[in-house]
Amino acid sequence: MIKMDRTYTYKTLRHAKSQSAMEYLMTYGWAILIIAVVLGVLFQLGVFSGSALTPKAAPGACQVVRLGGQVSLEGECQGQLPEYTGQFSNGFLKTSDAGYPSGTSAEISMFAWINPASSCAGTNFEAFQGYGSTSQFGNAIYIALSNCELGAQLFGLQNIGPASFDVQPGAWSFVGYTLSGATMTFYLNNKISSPSTFSTTPNIQTGGGYNYLSYFPLQNYFDGGMSNIQIYNTTLSSNEVEALYQEGIGGAPIRPQNLVGWWPINGNAQDYSGNNNNGQISGGVSFNGTWQAGYTPP
């Protein structure tokens, strides 16, 4: 009789515990599921990534100083992540082209970090233009994205570009080129293209004109994020470009003495090259403080 009571009591308690656990899951299960979904979304957005938790460099934290013929970097110039990046949508940043190299012997290096929106669908989305001119239809080189494929155009003459250099939309990529004579070499993250050659050596026209970043007049805008645009009046070596890439999205210029313009787009459109080619913002350009999603440090 006693054994039966103990068995009955044990079964009753086990059933009660099981019923209590089921009631707990039914009561709090949806809340747990919602929390799990929210955490998953936050991870997807990069909120808990190392880069998101790293202290950010304020606007102007690093800049080039030119004093008495000496050129130096001053401030926080060790590749700190920027506090903001530029977010472009039917807008652009316009600067003077004063001091840019010109003519058929011009050597140019131009690099930036970009994060294209959507699928880059359309004809050409100009990520950044290399050179403006006194005439809208002057000879200008500019980087373009056509269906997310990286390439360059010599306005009015020829389009060139490497095969299979596809920029991933929704992710940050390091892109750019070097130009020497008629030969261009393209860079995408840690990839380098075989040299591409224009049939005609570019005769870059400058002098009182403008340089448009993220836009080619009367044609296309770039749509997405952009940061750390650098232009040099020399052809950087592949080792120098690799070092620039390894610095990451907050990297300082690799050869300040040859720097023509440097626009981090970290909260403003100022030129931190020491050459005072400060930008003018027009249209849909904002500064994004939660830009880390899609960024993977080199």
C-alpha positions in Angstrom: 0.0 0.0 0.0 2.8 2.3 0.9 4.8 1.4 -2.2 1.8 2.2 -4.4 1.4 5.6 -2.7 5.0 6.4 -3.3 4.7 5.4 -7.0 1.6 7.4 -7.4 3.2 10.4 -5.7 6.3 10.2 -7.9 4.3 10.0 -11.1 2.1 12.8 -9.9 5.2 15.0 -9.2 6.8 14.1 -12.5 3.6 15.0 -14.4 3.3 18.2 -12.5 6.9 19.2 -13.3 6.3 18.3 -17.0 3.1 20.3 -17.1 4.9 23.2 -15.4 7.7 23.1 -17.9 5.2 23.1 -20.8 3.3 26.0 -19.3 6.6 27.9 -18.9 7.5 27.3 -22.6 4.1 28.3 -23.7 4.2 31.4 -21.6 7.7 32.6 -22.4 8.5 30.7 -25.7 7.3 33.5 -28.0 9.4 36.0 -26.0 12.5 33.9 -26.2 11.9 33.4 -30.0 11.5 37.2 -30.5 14.7 37.9 -28.5 16.6 35.3 -30.6 15.3 36.9 -33.9 16.3 40.4 -32.7 19.8 39.2 -31.7 20.1 37.5 -35.1 19.2 40.7 -36.9 21.6 42.8 -34.7 24.5 40.3 -35.5 23.6 40.5 -39.2 23.8 44.3 -39.0 27.2 44.1 -37.4 26.1 45.7 -34.1 28.1 43.1 -32.1 31.1 42.9 -34.4 34.5 43.9 -33.3 34.5 46.9 -35.7 31.2 48.2 -34.3 32.6 48.1 -30.7 36.0 49.7 -31.6 36.4 53.4 -30.7 36.0 55.6 -33.8 38.1 58.4 -35.1 36.3 61.8 -35.0 36.2 64.0 -38.2 39.6 65.4 -38.9 41.4 63.1 -36.4 44.2 62.6 -38.9 45.4 65.1 -41.5 48.4 66.1 -43.7 50.3 69.1 -42.6 52.4 71.1 -45.1 54.8 73.5 -43.4 58.0 75.0 -44.7 58.3 72.5 -47.4 57.9 69.6 -45.0 55.0 67.2 -45.3 53.8 65.1 -42.3 50.8 63.2 -40.9 49.5 64.5 -37.6 46.8 63.1 -35.3 45.3 59.6 -35.0 46.7 58.1 -38.2 47.1 54.4 -37.4 44.1 53.2 -39.4 41.4 53.9 -36.8 37.9 53.3 -38.0 36.0 56.5 -39.0 33.1 57.7 -37.0 31.1 58.3 -40.2 31.1 57.4 -43.8 29.4 59.2 -46.7 26.0 57.9 -47.8 25.1 58.9 -51.4 21.7 58.9 -53.1 21.3 61.2 -56.0 23.9 63.5 -54.6 27.6 64.3 -55.0 30.7 65.9 -53.6 32.3 68.5 -55.9 35.8 69.8 -55.4 38.3 72.0 -57.3 40.7 70.3 -59.6 43.4 72.8 -58.7 46.8 71.2 -58.4 45.8 68.0 -60.3 48.4 66.6 -62.7 47.5 67.1 -66.4 48.6 66.5 -69.9 49.6 63.2 -71.6 52.4 62.5 -69.1 50.2 62.7 -66.1 50.6 59.9 -63.5 47.6 59.3 -61.3 46.6 57.0 -58.5 43.1 57.1 -57.1 41.5 54.9 -54.4 38.5 54.7 -52.2 36.3 52.4 -50.1 32.8 52.0 -51.6 29.7 50.1 -50.6 27.3 50.0 -53.6 23.5 49.8 -52.9 21.2 47.2 -54.5 22.6 45.3 -57.5 24.4 48.2 -59.3 21.7 47.8 -61.9 21.7 50.3 -64.7 24.2 51.7 -67.2 27.0 53.3 -65.2 27.1 54.3 -61.6 30.1 56.5 -61.2 31.8 55.6 -58.0 34.3 58.5 -58.2 35.6 60.5 -61.1 39.3 60.9 -61.5 39.5 64.3 -63.1 37.2 67.1 -64.2 38.0 69.7 -66.7 37.3 73.3 -67.7 34.7 71.9 -70.2 32.1 69.4 -69.2 33.0 67.4 -72.2 36.8 67.6 -71.6 39.1 64.6 -71.4 38.4 62.9 -68.1 39.0 59.5 -66.6 36.6 58.1 -64.1 35.9 54.8 -62.3 32.5 53.3 -63.1 30.4 50.5 -62.0 28.4 48.8 -64.7 26.3 46.0 -63.2 28.7 45.9 -60.3 31.8 45.3 -62.6 34.7 47.7 -62.0 36.1 49.6 -64.9 37.2 53.0 -66.2 36.1 55.4 -69.0 38.1 57.9 -70.9 35.3 60.3 -71.6 34.4 60.4 -75.3 37.1 57.9 -76.3 37.2 54.4 -74.8 36.1 52.2 -72.0 38.5 49.7 -70.4 38.5 47.4 -67.5 39.5 43.9 -66.2 37.3 40.9 -66.5 35.6 39.5 -63.4 36.4 42.4 -61.1 32.9 42.4 -59.6 32.2 44.6 -56.6 29.7 43.1 -54.2 26.7 45.2 -53.4 26.0 45.7 -49.7 29.6 45.2 -48.7 32.6 47.5 -48.4 35.3 47.1 -51.1 38.6 48.8 -51.7 38.7 49.9 -55.3 40.9 52.1 -57.5 43.5 52.4 -60.2 46.9 53.7 -61.2 47.5 55.4 -64.5 50.9 55.9 -66.3 50.7 57.1 -69.9 48.0 55.0 -71.6 48.2 52.1 -69.1 45.8 51.6 -66.2 46.0 48.9 -63.5 42.9 48.2 -61.4 42.7 47.1 -57.8 39.8 45.5 -56.0 40.5 44.6 -52.3 43.6 42.4 -52.5 43.3 41.6 -56.2 45.3 43.3 -58.9 44.4 43.3 -62.6 46.6 42.8 -65.6 47.4 46.3 -67.1 44.7 47.7 -69.4 45.7 50.1 -72.2 43.9 53.0 -73.8 44.2 53.2 -77.6 44.9 56.9 -77.2 47.1 58.3 -74.4 44.8 60.4 -72.2 45.4 64.1 -72.3 44.0 65.1 -69.0 42.5 68.7 -69.0 42.4 70.6 -65.8 42.8 74.2 -64.7 39.9 76.0 -62.9 37.5 73.1 -63.4 35.9 70.7 -61.0 36.3 67.2 -59.8 33.0 65.3 -59.1 33.1 62.5 -56.6 30.2 60.0 -57.0 28.7 61.7 -60.1 29.4 62.3 -63.8 27.6 65.5 -64.9 24.2 64.9 -66.6 24.7 61.1 -66.5 24.8 58.9 -63.4 25.1 59.1 -59.7 26.7 56.6 -57.4 24.2 55.1 -54.9 25.6 53.7 -51.6 28.4 54.3 -49.1 31.7 55.9 -49.8 34.8 56.6 -47.7 38.5 57.6 -47.7 38.9 58.9 -51.3 42.6 59.5 -52.0 44.2 61.0 -55.2 47.9 61.0 -55.9 50.0 62.7 -58.6 52.2 59.6 -59.0 51.8 55.9 -59.8 51.8 54.0 -56.6 53.5 50.6 -56.7 51.5 47.4 -56.1 53.3 47.0 -52.7 52.2 50.5 -51.7 48.6 49.8 -52.8 48.6 46.6 -50.8 49.8 48.5 -47.7 47.1 51.1 -48.2 44.5 48.3 -48.4 45.8 46.6 -45.3 45.3 49.8 -43.4 41.6 49.4 -43.8 38.8 51.8 -44.4 40.4 54.4 -42.0 43.9 54.2 -43.5 46.0 57.3 -43.8 47.7 58.2 -47.1 50.6 56.0 -48.0 52.7 58.8 -49.7 51.6 62.2 -48.4 54.2 64.1 -50.4 52.4 63.0 -53.6 48.9 63.5 -52.3 46.6 65.7 -54.3 43.4 65.3 -52.4 42.1 63.3 -49.4 38.5 63.2 -48.5 37.7 60.7 -45.6 34.0 61.8 -45.8 34.1 61.3 -42.1 31.3 63.7 -41.0 32.3 66.4 -43.5 33.5 67.0 -47.1 36.8 68.6 -46.2 40.1 67.8 -47.9 42.7 66.7 -45.3 45.6 66.5 -47.8 46.8 70.0 -46.8 45.9 71.3 -50.3 42.6 72.9 -49.3 40.5 71.3 -52.0 37.5 71.2 -49.7 34.3 69.6 -51.1 30.9 71.1 -51.7 28.0 68.7 -51.0 25.0 68.8 -53.3 21.8 66.7 -53.2 21.4 63.5 -51.3 24.5 63.1 -49.3 24.5 62.3 -45.6 26.9 60.9 -43.0 26.2 57.4 -41.7 27.3 56.6 -38.1 26.2 53.0 -38.3 28.1 52.1 -41.5 29.9 49.0 -40.1 27.5 46.5 -41.6 29.2 44.8 -44.5 32.7 45.8 -43.5 35.3 43.1 -43.0 38.8 44.4 -41.9 41.6 43.2 -44.3 
